[in-house]
């Protein structure tokens, strides 16, 4: 479920803009995966499976927070944003 962000010819992006695009794309992927896992949690009944899904949700939420921090840092550092 990878998404490619293309830079059109003639458009030049700063290194921070390129990083930001990739981080935002990754955050969207993590958000989609998180939504799928939360949807599964409501459909499954056995405790072992629910526990597994809860661990994955926790991990994805932490990754989302990390990506938010990285995105915020790049925005603060780059005056062009």
C-alpha positions as CSV (number, residue, x, y, z in Angstrom):
1,X,0.0,0.0,0.0
2,X,2.8,2.3,-0.8
3,X,2.1,5.7,-2.3
4,X,4.6,7.5,-4.6
5,X,4.9,11.3,-4.4
6,X,6.1,12.6,-7.7
7,X,7.9,15.9,-8.2
8,X,7.0,17.3,-11.6
9,X,9.7,18.5,-14.0
10,X,10.6,22.1,-13.3
11,X,9.5,21.9,-9.7
12,X,12.3,21.9,-7.3
13,X,11.7,20.9,-3.7
14,X,14.0,21.7,-0.8
15,X,15.4,18.7,1.1
16,X,13.0,19.5,3.9
17,X,10.0,19.6,1.6
18,X,11.0,16.2,0.2
19,X,11.3,14.8,3.7
20,X,8.0,16.3,4.7
21,X,6.2,14.8,1.7
22,X,7.6,11.3,2.6
23,X,6.7,11.7,6.3
24,X,3.2,12.9,5.5
25,X,2.7,10.0,3.1
26,X,4.0,7.5,5.8
27,X,1.7,9.1,8.4
28,X,-1.3,8.6,6.1
29,X,-0.3,4.9,5.6
30,X,0.0,4.4,9.4
31,X,-3.4,6.1,9.9
32,X,-5.0,3.8,7.4
33,X,-3.5,0.7,9.0
34,X,-4.7,2.0,12.4
35,X,-8.2,2.4,11.2
36,X,-8.2,-1.2,9.8
37,X,-6.9,-2.6,13.0
38,X,-9.5,-0.8,15.1
39,X,-12.2,-2.1,12.7
40,X,-10.9,-5.7,13.2
41,X,-11.1,-5.2,17.0
42,X,-14.8,-4.9,16.9
43,X,-15.3,-8.0,14.7
44,X,-13.2,-10.5,16.6
45,X,-14.3,-12.4,19.7
46,X,-11.5,-14.4,21.2
47,X,-9.4,-12.7,23.8
48,X,-6.0,-13.8,22.3
49,X,-6.8,-12.2,19.0
50,X,-8.1,-9.0,20.6
51,X,-4.9,-8.8,22.7
52,X,-2.8,-9.1,19.6
53,X,-4.8,-6.4,17.8
54,X,-4.5,-4.1,20.8
55,X,-0.7,-4.5,20.8
56,X,-0.6,-3.5,17.1
57,X,-2.9,-0.5,17.7
58,X,-0.6,0.7,20.5
59,X,2.4,0.4,18.3
60,X,0.7,2.2,15.4
61,X,-0.4,5.0,17.7
62,X,3.2,5.4,19.0
63,X,4.4,5.5,15.4
64,X,1.8,8.1,14.5
65,X,3.0,10.3,17.4
66,X,6.6,9.9,16.3
67,X,5.7,11.0,12.8
68,X,3.8,14.0,14.1
69,X,6.8,15.1,16.0
70,X,9.1,14.7,13.0
71,X,6.7,16.6,10.8
72,X,6.3,19.4,13.3
73,X,10.1,19.7,13.6
74,X,10.6,20.0,9.9
75,X,7.9,22.6,9.6
76,X,9.5,24.6,12.4
77,X,12.9,24.4,10.9
78,X,11.9,25.3,7.3
79,X,10.9,28.9,6.9
80,X,9.6,28.2,3.4
81,X,6.7,26.0,4.8
